[in-house]
């Protein structure tokens, strides 16, 4: 195995670990949301609004992450294929 192919495989492994980490973050955020949602009634309205805005932001980021990782993986292997075609 060439060093360059090894580098691409390593990048793929890193992307896989990042996906696993993303799933872990999603699970943790779900737990935190469950713990917090029952307490929101006692929070000042402006704090609840900030919490809900932050929640929308992190929910969106966690939903987008798998797609970003898939695109990164696709790009890594496209570059690997191009390198192979050039004889590297």
QUINORSUL-V937733 format. One record per run of one state. SS is the DSSP state (helix for helix, strand for strand, loop for the rest). FROM is the first residue (numbers start at 1). LEN is the number of residues. If there is no record, write none. Layout:
# QUINORSUL-V937733
((SS & FROM & LEN) (SS & FROM & LEN))
This chain:
# QUINORSUL-V937733
((loop & 1 & 2) (helix & 3 & 35) (loop & 38 & 2) (helix & 40 & 3) (loop & 43 & 2) (helix & 45 & 41) (loop & 86 & 3))
